[in-house]
């Protein structure tokens, strides 16, 4: 009888150890998945920043081209100056 009780106690102790180990592994896996999701969110934010930066760059280029066009257009309308020798 005593031997059976010891075996049962050992079995319960072993089950508890297995359950604790499984819980630790699940927590580690959950932490890893949360970190991965968080990282994806950060990367998504960076992509958003890149899109905004690209849009700002495109807007600056558009404005520069518009200014160049206007300057060129104004230049073409300027009367030619004739230089004469005195």
Buried (B, 14 or more C-beta within 10 A) or exposed (E): EEEEEEEEEEEEEEEEEEEEEEEEEEEEEEEEEEEEEEEEEEEEEEEEEEEEEEEEEEEEEEEEEEEEEEEEEEEEEEEEEEEEEE
